Every structure is written in C-alpha cells, then in structure tokens.
Amino acid sequence: MTTISQTDLLRISPASRRGFMRTGGALSAVAVAMLAGRDALAQGMKADTTKDVAILNVALALEHEAISAYQLGAGSGLLQKPVLDVAVQFQGHHKTHRDALIATIQKLGGKPVAEMKLDDYAKALNASALKSQADVLDLAARLELGATNAYLGVIPSLMDRELAKVAARLAADETMHFTVLTGALGRPLPPGALSFGA
C-alpha cells in the first residue's frame, strides 16, 4: 500500500496540501464510513483504499500542522488569558480530528503520517515572525480557512448523505474556528453568501 512519507509532506506547501484535498480528495465510501466511526456500514463495501489512505494522510498532516500552530501560539507568551483558553480548546478539536483520522487510516491498513517536530512546524509556519497576539490569530485564521475549504472540497465526491455529513461536520468545526478568530481580530466576516469552499 502506498503511503506518503513525512519528508514528502514537508515538500508540499500547506496551500498545496489544502488544494489536493479540494481537487484530489475524493474518498471512497468505505473510508468515510470508517472515519465516521461507522465500521458496520463500511463492511461489505469494496474500494481500493490506497488512494483513501493517501488523502487521509494529507488531512492528517493538516491536523498535525494545526495542532502545532496552536501549540506555537500558546507557547509564544503572546496570547492573553481568554484568547489562550480558546486556542487550547481549538487545539483539542484538532486533536480529536487527528485521532479519528489515525484510527481510520489504520483500519484501512495504512500507516498514518507522523507528526513532525515542533521546530519543523515553527520553521514552515514562519513562527519567528509572530510578534503579537494579532499575528498568532492571523496565522490560525489562515490555517482554519484553508482547512474549511479543504474539507468542503471533498463533500461533492461523496454519494452517501451520511458520509457527506462527516466531512461537513469537520468543515463546520474549521468554519467555527475561523469565524471566532476573525471576530477576535476585529475583522469583518466575508461579505457575501457562499464564501466558503469556493
């Protein structure tokens, strides 16, 4: 079974990983059923899970990145107490997503991509440029918007409504995070309807 190595994922920019999720991210019904914790639904379905594992590993890499971004923000000393509490809560959501993705990849017989060292994420995310709470929130908002659009991008490829619901729930978490962060930055929300997933 083909897997994506940690080194290969390092070579792919975060924007490209999100783009892959939108354009190449058609998961099989088996993978999405397992991701939803509905193993019984997945039984009896047939699918080539090699592509599923690759797609799920890209999603997992995005979750690892989000967890580390929130860790970098929390450890920066730049976040005020109420903002820090929300950042830790959002990091917890991403850990839940990560755990669900790891479990699904393993059930499909794949090897989950490993989390990189925090220093590697710091370099990739240019954490040295974070000089204020607003800088940290801006980084988090950009990552959350990218994740929102990536998860929304896989929904049209899913034929089963229950399976599409799982991807929508992940996207909803990311959208909530983006909205809260945008508000904390004092920025207006997108002015038009249907602004996510485009």
ABEGO torsion letter per residue (X at the ends): XBBBBAAAAAABBAAAAAAAAAAAABBBAAAAAAAAGBAAAABGBBBBAAAAAAAAAAAAAAAAAAAAAAAAAAAAGABBAAAAAAAAAAAAAAAAAAAAAAAAAAAAGBBBBBBBBAAAAAAAAGAAABABAAAAAAAAAAAAAAAAAAAAAAAAABABAAAAAAAAAAAAAAAAAAAAAAAAAGBBBBABBGABGX
